[in-house]
């Protein structure tokens, strides 16, 4: 089974090398004919099929490789309208400047299946993070949640991708998702209890 994505993108082959050509029509093998799911800004959280992992970094130092090299700042998701059953956007909006967000919310809505398409957005709960940092400005984890790791974890060459640009509270994330056309919102817990800063909301395309 295969799917066709229309985009100005580069694919990453199984050996982790970029294919030289820039594709306007690219066929990705071994994907389901229906029920395709996108993991946007996958980072090191690589999910198995039927998930397709998109990221701005082809391979992280940990060895994790994305399926499709993709930059959210381009403002497009390279799939047809109403073609995706589920999207997980983990810390996606945390890493892109506010001016890029309206286009990305619109694209997520566009590609999800109508009435049944599920969106899960994972962000840092900035209300929790800032309260914790104000209580102890020397706490490294709170500092990283607000401003990002800035190369401390993955190296200086990837520092630009470890920078946090803007965050959400639960209230503002709900507002953003509702404004983008999502309903039946609920807060869920998908990470380990140690992830004290977790803010994860799920909703359905209206």
C-alpha positions as CSV (number, residue, x, y, z in Angstrom):
1,X,0.0,0.0,0.0
2,X,1.2,3.5,-0.7
3,X,0.1,7.1,-0.4
4,X,0.8,10.1,-2.5
5,X,1.8,13.4,-0.9
6,X,2.0,16.6,-2.9
7,X,4.6,18.9,-1.5
8,X,7.9,20.6,-1.9
9,X,9.7,18.3,0.5
10,X,12.6,15.9,0.8
11,X,12.2,12.3,1.8
12,X,14.6,10.4,4.1
13,X,15.5,6.9,2.8
14,X,15.9,3.9,5.2
15,X,19.6,4.6,5.5
16,X,18.9,8.1,6.8
17,X,20.3,9.9,3.8
18,X,18.3,12.7,2.1
19,X,17.3,11.9,-1.4
20,X,18.8,14.5,-3.7
21,X,15.7,15.4,-5.5
22,X,13.1,17.9,-4.3
23,X,9.7,16.2,-4.8
24,X,6.5,17.8,-5.9
25,X,4.8,14.4,-6.0
26,X,6.4,11.8,-3.6
27,X,5.2,8.3,-3.0
28,X,5.8,6.9,0.5
29,X,5.7,3.1,0.6
30,X,4.2,0.8,3.2
31,X,1.4,3.1,4.4
32,X,-2.2,2.0,4.9
33,X,-4.7,3.0,2.2
34,X,-6.8,4.5,4.9
35,X,-6.5,5.4,8.6
36,X,-3.2,7.2,8.1
37,X,-2.0,9.1,11.2
38,X,0.6,12.0,11.3
39,X,3.0,12.6,14.1
40,X,4.0,16.3,13.5
41,X,7.3,17.5,14.9
42,X,8.1,13.9,15.9
43,X,11.6,14.6,17.3
44,X,12.7,11.5,19.1
45,X,9.1,10.3,19.6
46,X,9.0,8.0,16.5
47,X,5.8,6.1,16.2
48,X,5.2,2.8,14.3
49,X,2.8,2.5,11.3
50,X,0.1,3.6,10.6
51,X,1.9,6.7,12.0
52,X,4.0,8.8,9.6
53,X,6.6,10.8,11.5
54,X,7.4,14.3,10.2
55,X,10.2,16.5,11.6
56,X,12.5,19.4,10.7
57,X,15.5,17.2,11.7
58,X,16.1,14.1,9.7
59,X,18.0,12.3,12.4
60,X,18.6,13.2,16.1
61,X,21.8,12.3,17.9
62,X,19.9,9.6,19.7
63,X,19.5,7.8,16.3
64,X,15.8,8.5,15.9
65,X,14.9,9.2,12.2
66,X,11.8,10.8,10.8
67,X,9.9,9.5,7.7
68,X,9.4,12.8,6.1
69,X,11.6,15.9,6.4
70,X,9.2,18.8,7.1
71,X,9.3,22.3,8.4
72,X,6.1,23.6,10.0
73,X,7.2,27.2,9.2
74,X,6.5,26.5,5.5
75,X,2.8,26.5,6.4
76,X,1.8,23.3,4.6
77,X,1.1,19.7,5.5
78,X,1.8,17.6,2.3
79,X,-1.4,15.6,2.2
80,X,-4.8,16.0,0.5
81,X,-7.9,17.5,2.2
82,X,-9.8,15.2,4.6
83,X,-7.2,12.4,4.2
84,X,-5.8,11.9,7.7
85,X,-7.6,10.0,10.5
86,X,-5.5,11.3,13.4
87,X,-2.8,13.9,14.2
88,X,-0.5,14.1,17.2
89,X,1.3,17.5,17.5
90,X,3.7,17.1,20.4
91,X,5.4,20.3,21.3
92,X,4.9,21.6,17.7
93,X,3.5,25.0,18.5
94,X,6.0,25.4,21.4
95,X,8.8,25.5,18.8
96,X,7.3,27.8,16.1
97,X,6.9,31.5,16.4
98,X,3.3,32.9,16.8
99,X,3.3,34.3,13.2
100,X,3.4,30.7,11.8
101,X,0.6,29.3,13.9
102,X,-2.5,30.4,12.1
103,X,-1.4,28.6,8.9
104,X,-0.5,25.5,10.8
105,X,-3.9,25.3,12.7
106,X,-5.6,25.7,9.3
107,X,-3.5,23.0,7.7
108,X,-4.2,20.5,10.5
109,X,-7.9,21.2,10.2
110,X,-7.7,20.8,6.4
111,X,-6.1,17.4,6.2
112,X,-8.1,15.7,9.0
113,X,-11.1,13.7,8.1
114,X,-14.4,15.6,8.8
115,X,-16.4,14.9,11.9
116,X,-14.1,12.0,13.0
117,X,-10.5,13.3,12.6
118,X,-8.8,13.3,16.0
119,X,-6.3,16.0,17.0
120,X,-4.1,15.6,20.1
121,X,-1.9,18.6,21.0
122,X,0.8,18.2,23.6
123,X,2.4,21.4,25.0
124,X,4.2,22.6,28.1
125,X,1.7,23.9,30.7
126,X,3.2,27.4,31.0
127,X,1.1,28.2,34.1
128,X,2.7,25.3,35.9
129,X,6.2,26.0,34.4
130,X,6.3,29.7,35.3
131,X,5.0,29.1,38.8
132,X,7.7,26.5,39.4
133,X,10.4,28.7,37.9
134,X,9.3,31.8,40.0
135,X,9.5,29.6,43.1
136,X,13.0,28.5,42.2
137,X,14.7,30.3,39.3
138,X,17.7,28.0,39.6
139,X,15.7,24.9,38.8
140,X,17.0,23.6,35.5
141,X,13.9,21.6,34.4
142,X,11.6,24.6,34.9
143,X,14.0,26.9,33.0
144,X,14.2,24.4,30.1
145,X,10.4,24.1,29.9
146,X,10.0,27.9,29.5
147,X,13.0,28.7,27.2
148,X,14.0,25.3,25.8
149,X,17.0,23.1,26.1
150,X,19.0,25.3,23.7
151,X,21.5,22.7,22.7
152,X,22.3,21.3,26.2
153,X,20.8,17.9,25.4
154,X,21.1,17.4,21.6
155,X,24.2,19.6,20.9
156,X,24.9,23.2,19.8
157,X,24.2,22.4,16.1
158,X,20.6,21.6,16.9
159,X,20.1,24.5,19.4
160,X,17.8,26.4,17.1
161,X,15.3,23.5,17.2
162,X,15.5,23.2,21.0
163,X,14.3,26.8,21.5
164,X,10.8,27.5,22.9
165,X,9.2,30.5,21.3
166,X,5.8,30.8,23.0
167,X,3.6,28.6,25.1
168,X,0.0,27.9,26.2
169,X,-2.0,27.5,29.4
170,X,-4.9,25.1,29.3
171,X,-7.3,28.0,28.8
172,X,-5.4,29.5,25.8
173,X,-4.8,26.2,24.2
174,X,-8.5,25.4,24.4
175,X,-9.2,28.8,22.8
176,X,-6.8,28.1,20.0
177,X,-8.2,24.6,19.3
178,X,-11.8,25.9,19.3
179,X,-11.0,28.8,17.1
180,X,-9.4,26.3,14.6
181,X,-12.6,24.3,14.4
182,X,-12.1,21.5,17.0
183,X,-14.8,20.4,19.5
184,X,-15.3,17.9,22.3
185,X,-12.1,19.0,23.9
186,X,-10.7,17.2,26.9
187,X,-7.5,17.2,28.8
188,X,-5.8,13.8,28.9
189,X,-2.6,12.4,30.5
190,X,-0.4,10.4,28.1
191,X,3.0,10.8,29.6
192,X,4.7,9.4,32.7
193,X,3.8,11.1,36.0
194,X,7.3,12.6,36.1
195,X,6.3,14.8,33.2
196,X,5.0,17.4,35.6
197,X,4.6,20.1,32.9
198,X,2.3,18.1,30.6
199,X,-0.5,19.9,28.9
200,X,-2.3,17.5,26.5
201,X,-5.7,18.3,24.9
202,X,-7.6,16.1,22.4
203,X,-10.4,17.1,20.2
204,X,-12.4,16.2,17.0
205,X,-12.6,18.1,13.8
206,X,-16.1,19.6,13.7
